[in-house]
Amino acid sequence: MLQISNDTCIGIIYEIYRKVVAVSSMALQVQKQAPQNDHVHQGNRSSLLCYQLARLECR
């Protein structure tokens, strides 16, 4: 089995989550036509969430 460090694992899973969130938030963006600054705030919150999810996956 491939042995990778916890940080590497978190990094990989974080990137996957970020791509998924980026795609789904773009879809939401199209639906509600939100102002741009709202999207930036959402992005910061969702990347923190992605990081927390990645850490859970990599325990």
C-alpha positions as CSV (number, residue, x, y, z in Angstrom):
1,M,0.0,0.0,0.0
2,L,1.2,3.5,-0.8
3,Q,2.2,5.4,2.3
4,I,1.6,9.1,2.2
5,S,2.0,11.7,4.9
6,N,-1.1,13.2,6.6
7,D,-0.4,16.6,5.1
8,T,-0.1,15.2,1.6
9,C,-3.4,13.4,2.1
10,I,-5.1,16.5,3.4
11,G,-3.7,18.5,0.4
12,I,-5.0,16.0,-2.2
13,I,-8.5,15.7,-0.7
14,Y,-8.7,19.4,-0.1
15,E,-8.1,20.0,-3.8
16,I,-10.8,17.5,-4.8
17,Y,-13.3,19.1,-2.4
18,R,-12.4,22.5,-3.7
19,K,-13.0,21.6,-7.3
20,V,-16.3,20.0,-6.4
21,V,-17.3,23.1,-4.4
22,A,-16.2,25.4,-7.2
23,V,-18.3,23.6,-9.7
24,S,-21.4,23.5,-7.5
25,S,-21.0,27.1,-6.4
26,M,-20.7,28.2,-10.1
27,A,-24.0,26.3,-10.7
28,L,-25.6,28.2,-7.7
29,Q,-24.1,31.4,-9.0
30,V,-25.9,31.0,-12.3
31,Q,-29.2,30.2,-10.6
32,K,-29.3,33.2,-8.3
33,Q,-27.1,35.7,-10.1
34,A,-25.5,36.9,-6.8
35,P,-23.3,40.0,-6.6
36,Q,-19.6,39.3,-6.9
37,N,-18.5,40.2,-3.4
38,D,-21.0,37.6,-2.0
39,H,-19.2,35.0,-4.1
40,V,-15.8,35.9,-2.6
41,H,-17.1,35.6,0.9
42,Q,-18.7,32.2,0.1
43,G,-15.4,31.0,-1.4
44,N,-13.5,31.7,1.8
45,R,-16.0,29.9,3.9
46,S,-16.2,26.9,1.6
47,S,-12.5,26.5,1.3
48,L,-12.3,26.4,5.1
49,L,-15.0,23.8,5.1
50,C,-13.1,21.8,2.5
51,Y,-10.0,21.8,4.6
52,Q,-11.9,20.6,7.7
53,L,-13.5,17.8,5.6
54,A,-10.2,16.8,4.2
55,R,-8.7,16.6,7.7
56,L,-11.5,14.3,8.8
57,E,-10.9,12.0,5.7
58,C,-7.2,11.7,6.5
59,R,-7.3,10.7,10.2
